[in-house]
Amino acid sequence: MSSSNYTIPPGVDSPYNYVPTQSICIVFLVLFGLSALLHIFEAIKWRIWYMLPTMVMGCIGECTGWAGRYWSSQSPSLMDPFLMQICCTIISPTFMSAANFTILGLIIKRLGTQYSWLTPGWCKSHYKILIVYCSMLTLRDQTSSSLLRWTSLRLPFRLLVAPQPVERLQAAMMLTLEHESCCGALSFNLVGYSIPPRASKADYFLVVALTIYVLLGADFIRRYHFDKPVRAVPEASVSTVQEKEAHPLVNKNVKLMLAGLVVNSIFLFIR
């Protein structure tokens, strides 16, 4: 199949409602594969072990998802590669966002917890749990809506091939039960064979959670820059020379990590 074929060939059903482009799939396979190798090298050389279950796992998941899309470009009517890509490409950014929260927590700990409303523990645990929960809800909603679209595409065929009116009615009732089992009670239009689109609340909640995270991170940088701490550091909690400094210095590595956080956050929002 040609890599420029964006439409469904005649007589072929596709859960995407289009055919994925082969060249785009190959490009993202290469990019995420290289990113996974670079992060593995980084984790081993500098002993940054948290990169393995976060960025590396996310890149491997993305490679798996885009491999599924490439498979779909070869066989657009198959359901297995479709489910493979939708699961992997929705869950994988969760691992990457976990790296963001971990890195921000380390930067907050290095530059001073007194400048942040978030504690390093919140960044490394509670916020990651929240994002994982939102991602699972998003996976459920998007998979269910895609399955509904898939069955709605096959409905006219199943109704037309049924030889008797009773069998046609049974086919329609069976599909209606499939829709209700996937996403609960839904209005189903037997005349136009269409299913009304559903907005995923988990998507909105995930965007809100990421927005709050970015705003709190930006507020931390602002407070650090202007030396306006949120709270005073108790004398008993000061354990390092870095924390005893009135205004800890930002070295080159911290600047690079902050730049990486900004870029990664932008990509997460786009995704």
N, C-alpha and C positions, 0 to 999 in steps of 0.2 A: 504494500500500500504506500502510496506517495506520502512523503513527509509534509507536503503542503495541503493535504486533504483535511479540511476542518469540518466538513459536513458528513452526515451519516450516509453511506452508500445505500442505494435503493434496496429494499428488502432486508436490511440489517437493523436490528434493535440494539441500542446502546444505552446503558444507564447514565452516561454522561450527557446524552442528547447531542453529542458531537464526537469526533474522533481526536484523541490527543495527538499532537505533532511530535513525530519521532525525533527531529533535530533538537527541539527544546528539551525533551526528556534526556537526551544524551548529554546536552550541555549541563543540566543540573546534576546529573549523575556524576559527571567529572568534577564539578565544583564542590559538591558535598563530599565526594570521595577524597579529594585533595585536602579539604578542610579537616576531615577526620584524621588523615595521616599527620597533618601538621600539629593538631592538638595532641595526638598520641606522642609525637616527638617532644612537644613542649612539656607534657605531663611527666615523661620519663626523665628528660634532661634536667629540669628544674624542680622535680619532685612536687609538682602541683597535682596531687592525686585527685582532687575534686573535679578536675577536668574530665576524667575518665567516665564517671557516671552522669555527667552533665552534657558538655559539648560533644564529646566523642559519641555517646549514646544517641544524642540528637542527630548528629550527622549520619550515623549508621541507619537510624530510622528513616531519615529523609532519603537516603540512597535506596532503601527498600521500597519506600513509597513511589519514588520516581521510576524504579525498576518495574513496579506494577503498572504505572502509566505507560511505560514503553511497551510492556506486554499488551496493554489495552490498545495501543496504536497498531499492533499486529492482529489482535483478535478483539475488536471493539464490542462484540456481543457477549463476551464472557463476564460472569459476575465475580469470579474469584479475584482477578487482578484489580477490579474496581474496589472491592472491599479491602483488599490489601493496601491500595494507595490511600484510600480515605482514612483508614485507621492510622497508618504510619505518619501521614503528613499532618494529621491533627494532633497526635500525641507528641511527636518529635519536638515541636517548638517548646513544649513544657519543660523538657530537659534543658534546652538552651536558656529559657527564662530562669531556671533554677541556678544556672551559672551566674546570671546577672545578679540575683539576690545574694548569692554567696560572695561574689566579688565586692558588691556594695557594702556588705557587712564587714568584710576585711578592711576596706578603705575607711569606713566609719571608725573601726577599732584603731586604725593606725593614726588617723588625723585627729580623733577625739570624739568620744561618744557624746560629749556635752553639746555638740553642734547639731545633733540629729534628734528628731522626734522618735525615730525608730532605733531600737537597740540592735546590735549585731545578731543576737539570738532570734529576734523577730524576723530579720532578713533571711536567716539560714533555715528557719523551721516553719513558723506559722504562715508566712507569706507563700512559701513553696507549697504547703498543704492546700492553701486557698486556691492557688493557680492550678494545681493538679485536679482539684475537685471541679473547677470551672471547665477545664479541658475535657474531663470525662463527660460532663453534661453536654458540652458542645459535640463531642464524638457521638453521643447517643442521639442528639437531635438531628445532626447532619446525616448520619447513617440512616435513620428512620425516614427522613424526608427523601433521601435518594432512593431508598427501597420503594417508597410510595410512587415516586416518579417512574421507576422501572416497571412496576406492576401496572401503572396507568398506561404506559406505552404498549404493553402486551394485551391490554384489555380488549381493544377492538378485534384483534386476531382470535382471541379465545371465544369471543361472542360470535364471530362470523363462522368459525369452523364447527360450532356446535350444531348438529343436524336438527335437533328438535327444540321447540321453544322452551320446554321444561329444562333441558340441559343448558340452554343459554342463561336462563334465570339462575340455575345453580352456579354457573361460572361467575355471574355477576355477584351473587351473594357470597361466594367463596372469596373473591377479591375484596369485597367490602369488609369481611371478617379479617383478612390480612391487613388491611389498612388500620382497622381498629386495634388489632393486636400490636402493631408497630408504634402507633402514636396516639392511641386513645380514640375517643369519638371524633370523627372528622366528617364534614359534609362532602358527599361524593356526587359528582354530576355524571349521571349515566348517559346524558344526551351528548355532552361534549367530551366525555372521557377525560375530564380534567380534575385536578386536585388543587384547591386553593393554597397558595404559598403560606408557610408559617415562619415567622421570625423567631429565631432562637434567643430566648432570654439569657441563656448561658453565654452567648456571644457578647451581648451587651454587658453582662456582669463581668466578663473577662476583660473587656476593654476598660471598664470603670476601674477594676482592680489594678491594671497596668498603668492607667493614668494617675491614680493615687500614688503608686510606687514612684513614677517618674517625677511627680510634683514634690514628693517628700525627698527624693534624691536631689532635685534641683534646689530645694530649700536648704538642704545640708550644705551644698557647695556655696550657696549665697551666705549662709551664716558663718561658714568657715572663712570665706574671703573677707568679710567685713568684721570678723571676730566678734560675732554676736551669739554666744552660746545659749542654748535652750535652758540649760540647768548648770549649776556649779558641780564640779567633780569633787566628791568627798575626799578628804585627805587620806582616809584609810584605804580608799580604792585605788590610789595612785601607786602603780607598781613598776613602771618603766620610766626611763629618762624621757622618752618621746611624750608620754602623757604629762610629765611635769612641765614641759615647755608651755609657755603661754600661747604660742601659735606654732604648732608643728609645721615643718617645711614639707612642700610637695616636691618629690624628686621626679626624675624623668619617667621612671617606671609607673608611678602613680598617675601621672598625666596620660600616659599611653593607655592605662587601664580605664581611666575615665572616658577617654575618647572611644575606646572599644565599647564601653557601656552605652554611650550615646548612639553609636552606629547600630549596635545590636537591638537597642530599644526601638529605633526607627524601623528596622526590618521586622520586628515582632508586631508592631502596629500595622505595617503594610500587610503582613501575613494574616 
